[in-house]
């Protein structure tokens, strides 16, 4: 008969177990401190000062490109928002990717008025293929890509386009804000995009490289898109892959917090689960595909990005593994080393750093979203619930991503469930 207590005891007396505990405790504290410091540095150096000087002679043509699949509920609001953008020279192009609902009927009146152009695909092939098919048929020197259920701020091009005056800039990512906040999960995502996503993009600009541009809003130099080979249809997250390809070609990607887009997020656990599984899968695919190209001296500025990705994944596995071990240990009547059913010093310290990071993000972004401070009262749920959720998603999806994709794989298509955006 297996002596479970002896096995647990031998595991916890192994020196490697102490290393795991130290990593588990210190990694989130260290990374939170780094993100907070670098984000504040970005704000002081680049965000607090006056807007970027814009040469009045620099007015490149812009294409606002929107790929849509079964978006009849939101496409009109997105088109109206795009047409209302304050910029002297732009076109709006809609790719209808084989929609089976009334999306095309919603777009046609705008096309008949000459306000938008439609590229209609008979067969649904996914967002990446839709964008790839459309880009050669656009006229803009700069291409602004937004999701079909998002509404851009009127000044979005006036805040993003000036960055392209620098010949090194290949892309600029914007600041997505959550529009639909009817559920607790949606409100938590409003905090997440402020205090995790936006904060980290500020920090990434300080050390020079970025994990990912936002798939919901991004402006690209047309020639750079063609140079890197456009989007990869076989990748689960074409936006992360494109971000790495652009930077590995030594173009610069910038973050512009004033480039606001109001987006819709999943409001149910099922929708969020499917979305985050895809994100975790896509990140592991990107790591698998681009690690070799990243691990060369010329790409050394990408090393912190790769290291942070790898360590974050490792921490998720550590979190899940220790939770299982501690649960079994308590069930066997052997109190585990390094764990406590009541939050202890380290647990409180980790939670405090998380809440501090969320607070700094809210303070930095409140100028763009006045309602944010009202949601900070929900921040306690982020480390208690959200971390567990995301760790489980990562553990499930990452192994699948490290197995592929391979070239020649069928393109990743749009998710049939509306909330799995």
C-alpha positions as a Markdown table, in Angstrom:
| # | Residue | x | y | z |
|---|---|---|---|---|
| 1 | Unk | 0.0 | 0.0 | 0.0 |
| 2 | Unk | 1.2 | 3.5 | -0.9 |
| 3 | Unk | 2.3 | 5.5 | 2.1 |
| 4 | Unk | 1.0 | 8.9 | 0.9 |
| 5 | Unk | 2.3 | 10.8 | 3.9 |
| 6 | Unk | 5.9 | 9.5 | 3.3 |
| 7 | Unk | 5.8 | 10.6 | -0.3 |
| 8 | Unk | 4.5 | 14.1 | 0.6 |
| 9 | Unk | 7.1 | 14.4 | 3.4 |
| 10 | Unk | 10.0 | 13.4 | 1.0 |
| 11 | Unk | 8.8 | 15.9 | -1.6 |
| 12 | Unk | 8.7 | 18.8 | 0.9 |
| 13 | Unk | 12.1 | 17.9 | 2.4 |
| 14 | Unk | 13.7 | 18.0 | -1.0 |
| 15 | Unk | 15.9 | 21.2 | -1.5 |
| 16 | Unk | 14.2 | 21.7 | -4.9 |
| 17 | Unk | 10.9 | 22.2 | -3.1 |
| 18 | Unk | 12.4 | 25.2 | -1.3 |
| 19 | Unk | 13.5 | 26.7 | -4.6 |
| 20 | Unk | 9.9 | 26.2 | -6.0 |
| 21 | Unk | 8.5 | 28.0 | -2.9 |
| 22 | Unk | 10.9 | 30.9 | -3.3 |
| 23 | Unk | 10.0 | 31.3 | -7.0 |
| 24 | Unk | 6.3 | 31.0 | -6.2 |
| 25 | Unk | 6.5 | 33.7 | -3.6 |
| 26 | Unk | 8.9 | 36.2 | -5.1 |
| 27 | Unk | 8.1 | 36.1 | -8.8 |
| 28 | Unk | 4.7 | 38.0 | -8.6 |
| 29 | Unk | 6.2 | 40.5 | -6.1 |
| 30 | Unk | 9.2 | 41.2 | -8.3 |
| 31 | Unk | 7.2 | 41.5 | -11.6 |
| 32 | Unk | 4.6 | 43.7 | -10.0 |
| 33 | Unk | 7.3 | 46.0 | -8.7 |
| 34 | Unk | 9.0 | 46.2 | -12.1 |
| 35 | Unk | 5.7 | 46.9 | -14.0 |
| 36 | Unk | 4.8 | 49.6 | -11.5 |
| 37 | Unk | 8.1 | 51.3 | -11.7 |
| 38 | Unk | 8.4 | 51.2 | -15.5 |
| 39 | Unk | 4.8 | 52.3 | -16.0 |
| 40 | Unk | 5.3 | 55.3 | -13.8 |
| 41 | Unk | 8.5 | 56.0 | -15.7 |
| 42 | Unk | 6.6 | 55.9 | -19.0 |
| 43 | Unk | 4.0 | 58.3 | -17.6 |
| 44 | Unk | 6.6 | 60.8 | -16.3 |
| 45 | Unk | 8.7 | 60.7 | -19.5 |
| 46 | Unk | 6.2 | 60.4 | -22.3 |
| 47 | Unk | 2.6 | 60.6 | -21.2 |
| 48 | Unk | 2.4 | 63.5 | -18.8 |
| 49 | Unk | 4.0 | 66.0 | -21.1 |
| 50 | Unk | 2.3 | 67.8 | -24.0 |
| 51 | Unk | 1.1 | 65.7 | -27.0 |
| 52 | Unk | 3.7 | 64.7 | -29.6 |
| 53 | Unk | 4.7 | 67.5 | -32.0 |
| 54 | Unk | 3.1 | 66.8 | -35.4 |
| 55 | Unk | 4.6 | 68.2 | -38.6 |
| 56 | Unk | 1.7 | 69.8 | -40.4 |
| 57 | Unk | 3.0 | 68.6 | -43.7 |
| 58 | Unk | 2.8 | 65.0 | -42.5 |
| 59 | Unk | -0.6 | 63.8 | -43.4 |
| 60 | Unk | -0.3 | 60.2 | -44.7 |
| 61 | Unk | -3.4 | 58.5 | -46.1 |
| 62 | Unk | -5.0 | 56.0 | -43.7 |
| 63 | Unk | -7.2 | 53.0 | -44.2 |
| 64 | Unk | -9.5 | 52.0 | -41.3 |
| 65 | Unk | -9.8 | 48.2 | -41.9 |
| 66 | Unk | -12.5 | 46.2 | -40.1 |
| 67 | Unk | -12.9 | 42.4 | -40.5 |
| 68 | Unk | -16.4 | 41.2 | -39.6 |
| 69 | Unk | -18.0 | 37.8 | -39.2 |
| 70 | Unk | -21.6 | 37.6 | -37.9 |
| 71 | Unk | -21.5 | 41.1 | -36.3 |
| 72 | Unk | -25.0 | 42.3 | -37.3 |
| 73 | Unk | -25.6 | 43.5 | -33.7 |
| 74 | Unk | -22.7 | 45.8 | -33.5 |
| 75 | Unk | -21.3 | 46.5 | -37.0 |
| 76 | Unk | -23.4 | 49.7 | -37.5 |
| 77 | Unk | -22.1 | 51.3 | -34.3 |
| 78 | Unk | -18.5 | 50.4 | -35.3 |
| 79 | Unk | -18.9 | 51.9 | -38.8 |
| 80 | Unk | -20.5 | 55.1 | -37.4 |
| 81 | Unk | -17.6 | 55.4 | -35.0 |
| 82 | Unk | -15.0 | 54.9 | -37.8 |
| 83 | Unk | -16.7 | 57.4 | -40.1 |
| 84 | Unk | -16.7 | 60.0 | -37.3 |
| 85 | Unk | -12.9 | 59.9 | -36.9 |
| 86 | Unk | -11.4 | 63.3 | -37.1 |
| 87 | Unk | -8.7 | 63.0 | -39.8 |
| 88 | Unk | -8.4 | 64.7 | -43.2 |
| 89 | Unk | -7.6 | 61.7 | -45.4 |
| 90 | Unk | -8.9 | 58.2 | -44.6 |
| 91 | Unk | -11.1 | 55.5 | -46.0 |
| 92 | Unk | -13.1 | 52.8 | -44.3 |
| 93 | Unk | -12.9 | 49.3 | -45.6 |
| 94 | Unk | -15.1 | 46.4 | -44.3 |
| 95 | Unk | -14.2 | 42.8 | -44.9 |
| 96 | Unk | -17.3 | 40.6 | -44.6 |
| 97 | Unk | -15.8 | 37.2 | -44.0 |
| 98 | Unk | -18.6 | 35.0 | -45.2 |
| 99 | Unk | -21.1 | 36.1 | -42.5 |
| 100 | Unk | -24.2 | 34.0 | -42.3 |
| 101 | Unk | -26.4 | 36.6 | -40.4 |
| 102 | Unk | -27.4 | 40.1 | -41.5 |
| 103 | Unk | -23.9 | 41.7 | -41.3 |
| 104 | Unk | -23.7 | 42.2 | -45.0 |
| 105 | Unk | -27.1 | 43.8 | -45.2 |
| 106 | Unk | -26.1 | 46.2 | -42.4 |
| 107 | Unk | -23.0 | 47.3 | -44.3 |
| 108 | Unk | -24.5 | 47.7 | -47.8 |
| 109 | Unk | -26.3 | 51.0 | -47.2 |
| 110 | Unk | -23.0 | 52.7 | -46.2 |
| 111 | Unk | -21.3 | 51.2 | -49.4 |
| 112 | Unk | -24.1 | 52.5 | -51.6 |
| 113 | Unk | -23.6 | 56.0 | -50.2 |
| 114 | Unk | -19.9 | 55.7 | -51.0 |
| 115 | Unk | -18.9 | 56.1 | -47.3 |
| 116 | Unk | -17.2 | 52.6 | -47.0 |
| 117 | Unk | -15.9 | 50.0 | -49.3 |
| 118 | Unk | -16.9 | 46.3 | -48.9 |
| 119 | Unk | -14.7 | 43.3 | -49.6 |
| 120 | Unk | -17.1 | 40.4 | -49.5 |
| 121 | Unk | -15.7 | 36.9 | -49.1 |
| 122 | Unk | -18.1 | 34.0 | -49.9 |
| 123 | Unk | -16.2 | 31.6 | -47.6 |
| 124 | Unk | -15.3 | 32.2 | -43.9 |
| 125 | Unk | -11.6 | 31.7 | -43.5 |
| 126 | Unk | -10.9 | 33.6 | -40.2 |
| 127 | Unk | -9.8 | 37.0 | -39.2 |
| 128 | Unk | -6.1 | 36.7 | -40.3 |
| 129 | Unk | -7.0 | 35.6 | -43.8 |
| 130 | Unk | -9.7 | 38.3 | -44.1 |
| 131 | Unk | -7.2 | 41.0 | -43.2 |
| 132 | Unk | -4.5 | 39.5 | -45.5 |
| 133 | Unk | -6.9 | 39.4 | -48.5 |
| 134 | Unk | -8.0 | 43.0 | -47.8 |
| 135 | Unk | -4.6 | 44.8 | -47.2 |
| 136 | Unk | -3.4 | 44.6 | -50.8 |
| 137 | Unk | -6.7 | 46.3 | -51.9 |
| 138 | Unk | -6.4 | 49.3 | -49.5 |
| 139 | Unk | -4.9 | 52.6 | -50.4 |
| 140 | Unk | -3.7 | 53.9 | -47.0 |
| 141 | Unk | 0.0 | 54.4 | -46.2 |
| 142 | Unk | -1.1 | 53.6 | -42.6 |
| 143 | Unk | -3.6 | 50.9 | -41.8 |
| 144 | Unk | -5.6 | 51.1 | -38.7 |
| 145 | Unk | -7.2 | 47.7 | -37.8 |
| 146 | Unk | -10.0 | 47.6 | -35.3 |
| 147 | Unk | -12.5 | 44.9 | -34.3 |
| 148 | Unk | -16.0 | 44.8 | -35.7 |
| 149 | Unk | -17.6 | 45.3 | -32.3 |
| 150 | Unk | -15.4 | 48.2 | -31.2 |
| 151 | Unk | -15.9 | 51.9 | -31.4 |
| 152 | Unk | -12.9 | 54.2 | -31.9 |
| 153 | Unk | -12.4 | 57.6 | -30.3 |
| 154 | Unk | -12.8 | 60.5 | -32.8 |
| 155 | Unk | -9.2 | 61.6 | -32.2 |
| 156 | Unk | -7.6 | 58.1 | -32.5 |
| 157 | Unk | -5.7 | 58.9 | -35.8 |
| 158 | Unk | -4.5 | 62.2 | -34.5 |
| 159 | Unk | -2.9 | 60.5 | -31.6 |
| 160 | Unk | -1.5 | 57.4 | -33.4 |
| 161 | Unk | -0.3 | 58.8 | -36.8 |
| 162 | Unk | 2.3 | 61.2 | -35.5 |
| 163 | Unk | 4.4 | 58.3 | -34.2 |
| 164 | Unk | 5.0 | 57.2 | -37.8 |
| 165 | Unk | 7.0 | 60.3 | -38.5 |
| 166 | Unk | 9.9 | 58.2 | -37.1 |
| 167 | Unk | 11.1 | 55.8 | -39.9 |
| 168 | Unk | 11.8 | 53.1 | -37.2 |
| 169 | Unk | 8.2 | 52.9 | -36.1 |
| 170 | Unk | 6.4 | 49.9 | -37.7 |
| 171 | Unk | 3.2 | 49.9 | -35.6 |
| 172 | Unk | 1.4 | 51.6 | -32.8 |
| 173 | Unk | -1.0 | 49.9 | -30.4 |
| 174 | Unk | -3.9 | 51.7 | -28.7 |
| 175 | Unk | -5.6 | 51.7 | -25.4 |
| 176 | Unk | -8.7 | 49.4 | -25.4 |
| 177 | Unk | -11.4 | 50.2 | -22.8 |
| 178 | Unk | -14.2 | 47.9 | -21.8 |
| 179 | Unk | -17.6 | 49.2 | -22.9 |
| 180 | Unk | -20.0 | 46.5 | -21.7 |
| 181 | Unk | -19.8 | 46.2 | -17.9 |
| 182 | Unk | -23.0 | 44.4 | -17.0 |
| 183 | Unk | -21.3 | 41.5 | -15.0 |
| 184 | Unk | -18.7 | 41.1 | -12.4 |
| 185 | Unk | -16.4 | 39.4 | -14.9 |
| 186 | Unk | -16.7 | 42.4 | -17.3 |
| 187 | Unk | -15.9 | 44.8 | -14.5 |
| 188 | Unk | -12.9 | 42.8 | -13.5 |
| 189 | Unk | -11.7 | 42.9 | -17.1 |
| 190 | Unk | -12.1 | 46.7 | -17.1 |
| 191 | Unk | -9.6 | 46.6 | -14.2 |
| 192 | Unk | -7.4 | 44.1 | -16.0 |
| 193 | Unk | -7.1 | 46.0 | -19.2 |
| 194 | Unk | -6.2 | 49.1 | -17.1 |
| 195 | Unk | -4.0 | 47.7 | -14.5 |
| 196 | Unk | -2.4 | 44.7 | -16.2 |
| 197 | Unk | -2.5 | 45.2 | -20.0 |
| 198 | Unk | -2.2 | 49.0 | -20.2 |
| 199 | Unk | 0.3 | 49.1 | -17.3 |
| 200 | Unk | 2.5 | 46.5 | -18.9 |
| 201 | Unk | 2.5 | 48.2 | -22.3 |
| 202 | Unk | 3.7 | 51.4 | -20.6 |
| 203 | Unk | 6.4 | 49.4 | -18.9 |
| 204 | Unk | 7.3 | 47.6 | -22.2 |
| 205 | Unk | 8.0 | 50.9 | -23.9 |
| 206 | Unk | 10.6 | 51.7 | -21.3 |
| 207 | Unk | 12.7 | 48.6 | -22.0 |
| 208 | Unk | 11.9 | 48.8 | -25.7 |
| 209 | Unk | 10.0 | 45.7 | -26.7 |
| 210 | Unk | 6.4 | 44.6 | -26.3 |
| 211 | Unk | 4.8 | 41.2 | -25.7 |
| 212 | Unk | 1.8 | 42.0 | -28.0 |
| 213 | Unk | -0.1 | 44.7 | -29.7 |
| 214 | Unk | -3.8 | 44.7 | -28.9 |
| 215 | Unk | -5.8 | 42.7 | -31.5 |
| 216 | Unk | -8.8 | 45.1 | -31.1 |
| 217 | Unk | -6.8 | 48.2 | -32.2 |
| 218 | Unk | -3.5 | 48.7 | -33.9 |
| 219 | Unk | -2.1 | 51.0 | -36.5 |
| 220 | Unk | 0.5 | 49.7 | -39.0 |
| 221 | Unk | 2.9 | 51.0 | -41.6 |
| 222 | Unk | 1.6 | 49.3 | -44.7 |
| 223 | Unk | 5.1 | 48.6 | -46.0 |
| 224 | Unk | 6.1 | 47.0 | -42.7 |
| 225 | Unk | 3.1 | 44.7 | -42.8 |
| 226 | Unk | 4.1 | 43.5 | -46.3 |
| 227 | Unk | 7.7 | 43.2 | -45.2 |
| 228 | Unk | 6.9 | 40.8 | -42.4 |
| 229 | Unk | 4.5 | 38.7 | -44.5 |
| 230 | Unk | 1.2 | 39.9 | -43.1 |
| 231 | Unk | -0.8 | 37.9 | -40.5 |
| 232 | Unk | -0.2 | 34.1 | -39.9 |
| 233 | Unk | -3.6 | 32.4 | -40.4 |
| 234 | Unk | -2.6 | 29.2 | -38.7 |
| 235 | Unk | -1.8 | 30.9 | -35.4 |
| 236 | Unk | -4.4 | 31.1 | -32.7 |
| 237 | Unk | -3.4 | 34.7 | -31.8 |
| 238 | Unk | -2.3 | 36.4 | -35.0 |
| 239 | Unk | -1.8 | 39.6 | -33.2 |
| 240 | Unk | 0.9 | 38.3 | -30.8 |
| 241 | Unk | 2.6 | 36.6 | -33.7 |
| 242 | Unk | 2.6 | 39.7 | -35.8 |
| 243 | Unk | 4.0 | 41.7 | -32.9 |
| 244 | Unk | 7.0 | 39.5 | -32.6 |
| 245 | Unk | 7.6 | 39.4 | -36.3 |
| 246 | Unk | 7.6 | 43.1 | -36.5 |
| 247 | Unk | 10.1 | 43.5 | -33.7 |
| 248 | Unk | 12.3 | 40.7 | -34.9 |
| 249 | Unk | 12.6 | 42.7 | -38.1 |
| 250 | Unk | 13.9 | 45.5 | -35.8 |
| 251 | Unk | 11.0 | 47.8 | -36.3 |
| 252 | Unk | 9.8 | 49.7 | -33.3 |
| 253 | Unk | 6.3 | 49.3 | -31.8 |
| 254 | Unk | 4.9 | 52.0 | -29.6 |
| 255 | Unk | 2.0 | 52.3 | -27.2 |
| 256 | Unk | -0.3 | 55.3 | -27.3 |
| 257 | Unk | -2.6 | 55.5 | -24.3 |
| 258 | Unk | -4.6 | 58.3 | -25.8 |
| 259 | Unk | -5.7 | 56.1 | -28.7 |
| 260 | Unk | -8.9 | 55.0 | -27.1 |
| 261 | Unk | -11.2 | 52.2 | -28.5 |
| 262 | Unk | -14.3 | 51.0 | -26.7 |
| 263 | Unk | -14.5 | 47.3 | -27.0 |
| 264 | Unk | -16.8 | 44.5 | -25.9 |
| 265 | Unk | -15.6 | 41.6 | -23.7 |
| 266 | Unk | -17.0 | 38.3 | -22.6 |
| 267 | Unk | -19.5 | 38.7 | -19.8 |
| 268 | Unk | -19.8 | 35.0 | -18.8 |
| 269 | Unk | -17.3 | 32.5 | -17.5 |
| 270 | Unk | -17.8 | 30.3 | -20.6 |
| 271 | Unk | -17.0 | 33.1 | -23.0 |
| 272 | Unk | -14.0 | 34.3 | -21.0 |
| 273 | Unk | -12.7 | 30.7 | -20.7 |
| 274 | Unk | -12.8 | 30.2 | -24.5 |
| 275 | Unk | -11.1 | 33.6 | -25.1 |
| 276 | Unk | -8.3 | 33.0 | -22.6 |
| 277 | Unk | -7.7 | 29.5 | -23.8 |
| 278 | Unk | -7.1 | 30.9 | -27.2 |
| 279 | Unk | -4.8 | 33.6 | -25.8 |
| 280 | Unk | -2.7 | 31.1 | -23.8 |
| 281 | Unk | -2.6 | 28.7 | -26.8 |
| 282 | Unk | -1.5 | 31.5 | -29.1 |
| 283 | Unk | 1.2 | 32.7 | -26.8 |
| 284 | Unk | 2.8 | 29.2 | -26.5 |
| 285 | Unk | 2.6 | 28.9 | -30.3 |
| 286 | Unk | 4.5 | 32.2 | -30.7 |
| 287 | Unk | 7.1 | 31.1 | -28.2 |
| 288 | Unk | 7.6 | 27.8 | -30.0 |
| 289 | Unk | 7.9 | 29.5 | -33.4 |
| 290 | Unk | 10.1 | 32.5 | -32.6 |
| 291 | Unk | 12.3 | 31.4 | -29.7 |
| 292 | Unk | 15.2 | 30.4 | -32.1 |
| 293 | Unk | 15.1 | 33.8 | -33.8 |
| 294 | Unk | 14.9 | 35.6 | -30.5 |
| 295 | Unk | 17.8 | 33.8 | -28.9 |
| 296 | Unk | 20.5 | 35.6 | -31.0 |
| 297 | Unk | 22.6 | 38.5 | -30.0 |
| 298 | Unk | 21.0 | 40.9 | -32.5 |
| 299 | Unk | 17.6 | 40.2 | -31.0 |
| 300 | Unk | 18.8 | 40.6 | -27.4 |
| 301 | Unk | 16.3 | 43.4 | -26.6 |
| 302 | Unk | 13.5 | 40.7 | -27.0 |
| 303 | Unk | 15.1 | 38.5 | -24.3 |
| 304 | Unk | 13.3 | 40.2 | -21.4 |
| 305 | Unk | 10.0 | 39.6 | -23.3 |
| 306 | Unk | 10.8 | 35.9 | -23.9 |
| 307 | Unk | 12.0 | 35.4 | -20.3 |
| 308 | Unk | 8.9 | 37.1 | -18.8 |
| 309 | Unk | 6.6 | 34.9 | -21.0 |
| 310 | Unk | 8.4 | 31.7 | -20.0 |
| 311 | Unk | 8.5 | 32.6 | -16.3 |
| 312 | Unk | 4.9 | 33.5 | -16.3 |
| 313 | Unk | 3.9 | 30.2 | -17.8 |
| 314 | Unk | 6.2 | 28.4 | -15.3 |
| 315 | Unk | 4.6 | 30.3 | -12.4 |
| 316 | Unk | 1.1 | 29.2 | -13.5 |
| 317 | Unk | 2.3 | 25.5 | -13.5 |
| 318 | Unk | 3.9 | 26.1 | -10.1 |
| 319 | Unk | 0.7 | 27.6 | -8.7 |
| 320 | Unk | -1.5 | 24.7 | -9.9 |
| 321 | Unk | 1.1 | 22.1 | -8.9 |
| 322 | Unk | 1.5 | 23.5 | -5.4 |
| 323 | Unk | -2.2 | 23.9 | -4.9 |
| 324 | Unk | -2.8 | 20.2 | -5.8 |
| 325 | Unk | 0.1 | 19.1 | -3.5 |
| 326 | Unk | -1.1 | 21.2 | -0.6 |
| 327 | Unk | -4.7 | 20.0 | -1.1 |
| 328 | Unk | -3.6 | 16.3 | -1.0 |
| 329 | Unk | -1.3 | 17.1 | 1.9 |
| 330 | Unk | -4.1 | 18.5 | 4.0 |
| 331 | Unk | -6.4 | 15.7 | 3.0 |
| 332 | Unk | -3.8 | 13.2 | 4.2 |
| 333 | Unk | -3.5 | 15.0 | 7.6 |
| 334 | Unk | 0.0 | 16.3 | 6.9 |
| 335 | Unk | 0.1 | 20.1 | 7.1 |
| 336 | Unk | 2.2 | 21.2 | 4.1 |
| 337 | Unk | 5.4 | 23.3 | 4.4 |
| 338 | Unk | 4.8 | 26.9 | 3.0 |
| 339 | Unk | 1.0 | 26.7 | 2.9 |
| 340 | Unk | -1.7 | 28.0 | 5.2 |
| 341 | Unk | -5.5 | 27.8 | 5.0 |
| 342 | Unk | -5.5 | 31.4 | 6.3 |
| 343 | Unk | -3.5 | 33.9 | 4.2 |
| 344 | Unk | -0.1 | 34.3 | 5.9 |
| 345 | Unk | 2.7 | 36.9 | 5.5 |
| 346 | Unk | 3.6 | 35.9 | 2.0 |
| 347 | Unk | 0.1 | 35.5 | 0.8 |
| 348 | Unk | -0.8 | 38.9 | 2.1 |
| 349 | Unk | 2.3 | 40.4 | 0.6 |
| 350 | Unk | 1.6 | 39.0 | -2.8 |
| 351 | Unk | -2.0 | 40.1 | -2.6 |
| 352 | Unk | -1.0 | 43.6 | -1.5 |
| 353 | Unk | 1.4 | 44.0 | -4.5 |
| 354 | Unk | -1.3 | 42.8 | -6.8 |
| 355 | Unk | -3.7 | 45.4 | -5.4 |
| 356 | Unk | -1.1 | 48.1 | -5.6 |
| 357 | Unk | -0.5 | 47.3 | -9.3 |
| 358 | Unk | -4.2 | 47.5 | -9.9 |
| 359 | Unk | -4.3 | 50.9 | -8.1 |
| 360 | Unk | -1.5 | 52.4 | -10.0 |
| 361 | Unk | -3.1 | 51.3 | -13.3 |
| 362 | Unk | -6.4 | 52.9 | -12.2 |
| 363 | Unk | -4.7 | 56.1 | -11.3 |
| 364 | Unk | -2.8 | 56.3 | -14.6 |
| 365 | Unk | -5.8 | 55.5 | -16.8 |
| 366 | Unk | -8.6 | 57.3 | -15.0 |
| 367 | Unk | -8.1 | 60.3 | -17.3 |
| 368 | Unk | -9.3 | 58.1 | -20.2 |
| 369 | Unk | -12.0 | 56.3 | -18.3 |
| 370 | Unk | -13.6 | 58.3 | -15.5 |
| 371 | Unk | -15.6 | 55.3 | -14.1 |
| 372 | Unk | -12.5 | 53.2 | -13.3 |
| 373 | Unk | -12.1 | 54.3 | -9.7 |
| 374 | Unk | -15.6 | 53.0 | -8.9 |
| 375 | Unk | -14.5 | 49.5 | -9.9 |
| 376 | Unk | -11.5 | 49.4 | -7.6 |
| 377 | Unk | -13.6 | 48.1 | -4.8 |
| 378 | Unk | -13.8 | 44.8 | -6.8 |
| 379 | Unk | -10.0 | 44.5 | -7.0 |
| 380 | Unk | -9.9 | 42.0 | -4.1 |
| 381 | Unk | -11.5 | 39.4 | -6.4 |
| 382 | Unk | -8.7 | 39.7 | -8.9 |
| 383 | Unk | -6.0 | 37.8 | -6.9 |
| 384 | Unk | -8.6 | 35.6 | -5.2 |
| 385 | Unk | -10.5 | 34.4 | -8.4 |
| 386 | Unk | -8.8 | 35.7 | -11.5 |
| 387 | Unk | -5.3 | 34.3 | -10.8 |
| 388 | Unk | -6.7 | 30.8 | -10.2 |
| 389 | Unk | -8.8 | 31.0 | -13.4 |
| 390 | Unk | -5.9 | 32.2 | -15.6 |
| 391 | Unk | -3.4 | 29.7 | -14.1 |
| 392 | Unk | -5.7 | 26.8 | -14.9 |
| 393 | Unk | -6.3 | 28.1 | -18.4 |
| 394 | Unk | -2.5 | 28.4 | -19.0 |
| 395 | Unk | -1.8 | 24.8 | -17.7 |
| 396 | Unk | -4.5 | 23.4 | -20.0 |
| 397 | Unk | -3.6 | 25.3 | -23.2 |
| 398 | Unk | 0.1 | 25.8 | -23.1 |
| 399 | Unk | 1.1 | 22.1 | -23.9 |
| 400 | Unk | -1.1 | 22.2 | -27.0 |
| 401 | Unk | 0.6 | 25.3 | -28.2 |
| 402 | Unk | 4.1 | 23.9 | -27.8 |
| 403 | Unk | 3.1 | 21.1 | -30.2 |
| 404 | Unk | 2.2 | 23.4 | -33.1 |
| 405 | Unk | 1.1 | 24.9 | -35.3 |
| 406 | Unk | 2.9 | 23.7 | -38.4 |
| 407 | Unk | 3.0 | 25.4 | -41.7 |
| 408 | Unk | 0.1 | 24.3 | -44.0 |
| 409 | Unk | -2.3 | 24.0 | -41.1 |
| 410 | Unk | -5.9 | 25.2 | -41.9 |
| 411 | Unk | -6.5 | 28.8 | -40.8 |
| 412 | Unk | -7.9 | 29.6 | -37.4 |
| 413 | Unk | -11.5 | 30.7 | -37.9 |
| 414 | Unk | -13.8 | 32.9 | -35.9 |
| 415 | Unk | -15.4 | 31.3 | -32.8 |
| 416 | Unk | -19.1 | 30.4 | -33.2 |
| 417 | Unk | -20.0 | 31.5 | -29.7 |
| 418 | Unk | -20.6 | 35.3 | -29.7 |
| 419 | Unk | -18.9 | 36.0 | -26.5 |
| 420 | Unk | -15.7 | 34.1 | -27.3 |
| 421 | Unk | -14.2 | 37.2 | -28.9 |
